[in-house]
Amino acid sequence: METYLAMKTPRIAVIADIHGVLPSLKAVLSDLRKDPPDEIIVAGDFIGGPQPCETLSLLRENKCHFILGNGEDNMLKMHRRTAPEVWWTHQQFVLGRWIYRKLDDDHFKFLETLSEQHVFHKAGCAPFRVVHGSPWDINKLVFPDKEPEALTRALAMIPEEVLVFAHTHLPDVINKDGKLAVNPGSVGNNLNGDTRASYATLTWDGNKWQPQLHYITYDLDEVINAFKQTGLLEAARPLARAFLESILTGENTGLEYILYAFDIAKKVGYCDLEAVPDEIWLGAEASFSWQFDL
């Protein structure tokens, strides 16, 4: 009598834009344990936020595969002393300095080993490419609806039939030009009005990768506590406050605050600024339209 063992269908999970938010990451990993994938790929921006070291440690414990995000690239620029001077001098960039000072030499040695993109090729399956922003620029935001030509360019640049990209915090699955583009959204802070964490899975059906987006509810009060207990909220106000409010609303409050502060600076006579003067940056918090009293 012969016994046939069914082979497990190849399944890959992709998570991105965690931004050092440990409660949401724990919720996503807990969900993944219900049906463990063959691999977990982290598509960048994992350390920037209230719990950068704890987040990286947990991801490494789970044997994830990593690429750099623009956030990690910025930390490396600071470590190599190639970052712009204003990153060290202006209050606008104090959140980045706070995160940078949490990292030690071992963290930077690990970051130095990572690439900006990677082609993943599982035996018996077609390869797919993972980038953070775009195939040509780690910082490039690719918005398929607002800027379809950017996605067209991205898909045309790669030989693979599947592109996974992140950075926008907007989960999406797009079939275009005979190829598949997948954005897993953000574990730490989606910007589509949905406060849930999201991630993507790719399942091989024997012929092609089948994508699926997953949405996970987690305790937002734990995130508020993380911002407060780590000291980030007070140390990096007002941008840390905007970051936290963005998590609580699913809206891009951080960008709104930056634009608001720059607009005030322009109205009082500043132009061609690399950074907002400190007195304006800090003073704008009092007049900005906040939704939460944090």
DRENSEFI-276462 format. One record per atom (N, C-alpha, C): y, z, x. Coordinates in pm, whole numbers, plus 50000, padded with zeros to 5 digits. Example, Ala and Ser with C-alpha at 12.3 -4.5 7.8 and 13.67 -1.06 7.14 Angstrom:
<rs>
494315078051319495505078051230496705078051320497755070851285498945071451367500035078751290
</rs>
This chain:
<rs>
498805000050085500005000050000501235000050088502184991050061503404989850141504544997250072505355003650151506535010550099507785003550148508675000050058509914993350094511065003150079511835004450186512995013350185514255005150160514975008650058516215001450026517265004150133517904993550179518964995050278520274999050209520985007950272522265012550217523295001450223524004999250114525044989250110526204993450201526594985150296527694988750386528984991550308529605002850341530815007050271531755013950370532975009150376533975014350470535145020050390535625031850429536815037750366537995036050460539155033250402540385032050479541425041550421541955050250505543025059350465544215056850556545415059550506546625056650585547765065550541548785066050625550045072750591549815086850537549105094750616548835108650580550055117250607550765113950712552025120650748551895135850759550795140250818550655154450845550605163350723550195157850609550085165750485548615169550467548275181350511546875185550515546235187450378546935193150277546285194950146545795181950084546565171450093546145158650035545005152550114545045154050247543945148850329542635155950296542675168950281541465176450247540895171850112541775169050017541315164449886540645150749897541205141849977540625128549994539275129450065539185137350171537925138750242536855145050154537275154350069536325160449975535785149949879536645141049833536205130349743535255120849815535535117849941534685108750017533295114550042533215127650049531905133850072530955132149952531485128849835530635126749718529765114249734530305104349805529575091949833530015087449972529465093550076529965091350212529925076750255531025071650306531045057950358530395057550496530135045550543529575044050677530615048150783531865044950755532925048150849534215050950772535095058750835536435061050783537425055850885538265046750842539285040950929540645046750890541395051250989542735056550967543735046051013544465040250919545355029050949546775033650984546875044151066548165048051121548965057951038549995063551103550905073551046550145085650992549445092351083548665103951043549295117151083550185117451185550645130551234552015134851183552835125851132554215129451100554345137850976554625150850990554755159550874554555174050911554325182650812554305197150839553115202050920551985194750916550775199450984550175188351070550905183651169550445172151247549195174951329549145186451395547995189551481546745192351399546905199851291545775202951204545205190251140546095181151103545665168551043544865160251142545375158751263544665151051365543315157451397543275170551408542015177351438540965174851330541375175651204540435173551094539925159151092540795149651118540375135651122539375133151235539635139151350538715137251463537385144251438537425155651371536175162551335535305153751245535955145551163535245136651073534915123151136535135122251268534745110451347535355097551292536625098451255537325086751204537665076951317537895064651279538395054551372539895053051345540685051951451542135052151438542795039651492543915035951431544905027551497546245034851490547185030451571548515036451571549305032351449550135041451400551175038051305552515038451377553565034551308554885035051371555275049351404554785059151326555085073151356554505077551488553235074051514552615077351642553265069651755553615057051729554315049051829555645055451867556345060951769557605067851797557385080251883556315087651854556005099451936555705095552081555015084252099554725079552234555995075152306556915069252234558195065452295558945077852342558895088452263559545100952304558825106752426557505106152424556715111652536556975103852665557165090652651557405082152769558875081652808559705088252729561155088452749561785074552739561235066452648561815053252620562485052952484562525064252414563145065052282564665064252296565355059452193566815059152197567395073152216568535073952279569165086752309569445094752182569835087752075570185094851951569005102451892567775098451927566615105851877566595120051930567245122352043567265135452106568515143552073569555136852025570855143452014571335145751871570885137751775571465138251640570555145451541571195152451447570445159751345569635150551256570025138051245569285128351164567835127151210567585129951338566255128051395565555141251430566045152251374565455165051409564025166451356563685159751247562315160451196561345154651299561705143351357560865137451461560735146351582561835152951622561785161951737560885174051706560935178851583560095190351543558615186651557558245174951509556865170451519556465168451665557355162051742557075159351883556755172251958557485182751931557305195352003556045202851962555425198651852554155204651811552975198751889553155187051947552065180152014551965184452160550745184852211550535188552351549985176652429549695178752557549245167752643547955161452593547045169552539545785164052488546025154752370546975158352285547315149452173547845136152223548735136652322549315124352373548285115952447547355122352518546295114852585545455107152482545205113552368544455106852263545245095152206546525097452176547345086652120547435074752215547445077452344547545066652443546315057552439545195062352385543975054152382543945044652262544865046252167544795038652042545565025452052545085015751978545755002651971546545001551841547404991551834548224989551714547444982651602546364975951635545524969651533544124968051589543194965751498541804964651543541014956051445540074948451499539154940951416537844948751408537454952451287536214959951266535114950251224534014950851297532914941451271531614949351262531174951951142529914958951119528794948651116527694951751181526574942451190526154937351052526024924151042525594918150917526704915650817527954919450852529094917950761530204909950830531064903850752532204896550808533224906450867533874902650975534884911451032536134912150945536864923150955538174923850891539154930750985540414927650968541454932651058542254943850990542544954251066543354965351017544614966451102545754966351035547044968251101547774979451027548854984151087549654993951014550754986950936551634979751006552714972650938552334958150912552294950351018551904936251009551204932351138550564920551143549904916451267550864914151383552164912251354553114909451462554064921051491554084931251406555044942151427554564954651354554334965151432553854977751374554834983651274556134980351289557174985851202557474977151080556894965251072557224956050964556644960750831557514962050732557084965250596556754952150523555534950650477555124938750405555044941950257555994936150181556024938050036555594925049969554354924149921553874911549864554694906149749555334914849669556124910249555557534906349596558194914949674559584912449711559724902249824558704901549910558774892750027557424885950047557044877149954555704871049961555474862850087556574857750145556414849650266555894857950383556184870850384555684879450491554164880850483553644882550362552184883350347551534869950380552164859150339551654845850372551554844250523552594848350594552584847550740551494856250799551344868550747550354877750799548944872150785548624866750669547284861450645547034848950729548064840850749547914828650829547714831650977548184843151022548114846651164546724851051208545894855451114544604861351152543444852051115542404851951198541224843751164540324850251061540414863351043539554870450948539964867250804539024869250714539274866650572539874878650500539884890350566540394902650504541384909250598542534912850543543554920450615543814933550542543694944550615544084957650562545394961550628546394964550547547704968350599548204980550523549154987750583549655000050523551175000550534551715012450564553135014450598554075014950477553785007550370554695007250256554465018850159553335025650167552965036350074552815030949932552365018549921552195012049791550795005949784549835012849720548475007549713548424994349638547614985049690547574971849628546364964049679545884955049597544854945449635545354931649595545404922449691545974909249666545024898449716544724888749630544014876849672545034865649687545124860049808546174850249835545694840449942545924827849918545594817350015544134818050059543254821649965541844822249996541424834350077542334843850094542024855850170542324868350086541874879650139542044892350070542934901550153543944907350089544804917350153544684930450076544494941350149544294954450087545234964550150546014971150065546854982350109546294994950046545785004450127545185016550068546205026150010547505023450029548515033049986548565044750081549065055850035549295067450121548495079650075547875086250172547245099150143548315109850122549415108850197550415119350196551565117550099551895104950062553135103249984553255088949933552595085849821552785072649763554195071349705554705059049704556075056549661556135047449538555105048449455555035040349334555205048749208555755060849225555925069749111554705078049080553635076349156552375083349135552225093749247552135106449211552075116949311550655119349365549695111849317548335113349368548195106749505547245111749583546875105049707546045092749673546025083049763545185071349740544505067149870543395060349855542715054049968541945042049914541415033950005540675022049966539265022550023538335015949955537015013550011536744998550008535994994050108535524980350115534004980850117533364974450019531914974450007531394960250025530434958550113529874945350141528814941850037529014930549968528084926649862527044916449909526984914450040526064904550096526724891450127527944889750073528674877350095530124879850135530724890050077532124893150108532404907850082533554912150128533984926050106534604927449968534164937449894534704940449762535594952849773536894951749742537794963149757537874971849631538184984449653538454993449542539465003949586540435006549501541425017049526541005029749454541225041149518540855054049463542095063149462542255070849355543415079649340542915094049321543495103149400543015116849405544155126649377543935135349280544895145949249544685157649346545775163749389545675175449477546795185249440546755197049499547665207849463549015206049533550035202249461551355200049519552005213249563551625224249499552155237249542551715240449685550515236049722550055238249859550925230549959551405218949918552275211050005553625217950021554165223049911555435230549919555265242250015554175249550003553925260950091553805256550236553185244950259553035240050396554395237050458555275230750383556615227850434557385240650464557195250750379557925263250398557305271850509556005273650505555345282950597555325277950740555295264850760555355259450896556765259750953557745261750866559145261850910559795248250908559045237750874559615224250877560755222450778560625228050658561635225950555563015230250602563105242050661564405246950706564825240950840563875238850929564205233951063564725219651060564265211650964564615197450963565325193250835566015202750770566835198850656567965189950705568405180550621568005177850482566875167550467566495160950581565485150550568564135156250529563765168050581562495174150541562495177350392563645181350340563745183950195563535170850118564125159950168563965146950102562515142250109561865144550223560465141050240559595148650140559825161650128559055169650034559315165349890560565162849856560865158449719560205144949690560135136449790559475123549772558005125449737557345135149801555945138049770555805143149627556775151049583556705157249450557055147549337557685136249370558115126749268557465113049278556955109449396556445096049418557545085849434558755090549464559905081749485560355082649631561095072549677561465071849818562765079549844562705092649826563885101049840564405101249984563505100250081563925100150220564855088450250564465076550210565305064750231566605065950153566525071150031567725072849950568735081950020568235092750080569155101950148569775095450270568985088250347569515081450466570615071550427570365063450326571365053650282572605060650227572405071650157573525079250101574425084650213573805090250317574575095850429575315084850505574655073650528575315062450595576495057250513576315056850380577395052050293578605061250302578385074350304579505083750320580205081450453579435079450559580025077150691580895064650692580425054050628581205041650622582495043550542582425051250435583605053450351584715061050422584335069250521585355076850595585725070150726585275057650744585765049850857584795046750968583585052150963582605048951068581965035451037581685027751141581015014951121580105012151241579115003551219578144999851323577515012251387577105021551302576545034151352575065032651386574655038651498573245039751531572635051951462573485061851436573055073951366574255079851293573995087351187575065093751110575585105851187576915107351198577455119451263576895132151198576665142351280575985154351232576685160951114578015161851118578715168851011578545161650877578455148250881578235140650758576785141550715575875140450811574445141150780574085154250711574585165250765574275178350708575065181050580576315176650578577165179150462576755171450339576105160050358575705151750244574675158650155573995168650206572975175550126573595182050002574815186950015575455194149904575775185049786576035172149811576435163149704575355153249663574245153249733573155143949699572505148249568572005138549493571395141449362569915145249378569685158049401568325163149416567685165449279566365164149274565635167049150564995180849151564835186649273564215199849286565105208949367565095221649334565815231649411564875237149517564975231549636564075235449745564865242349855
</rs>
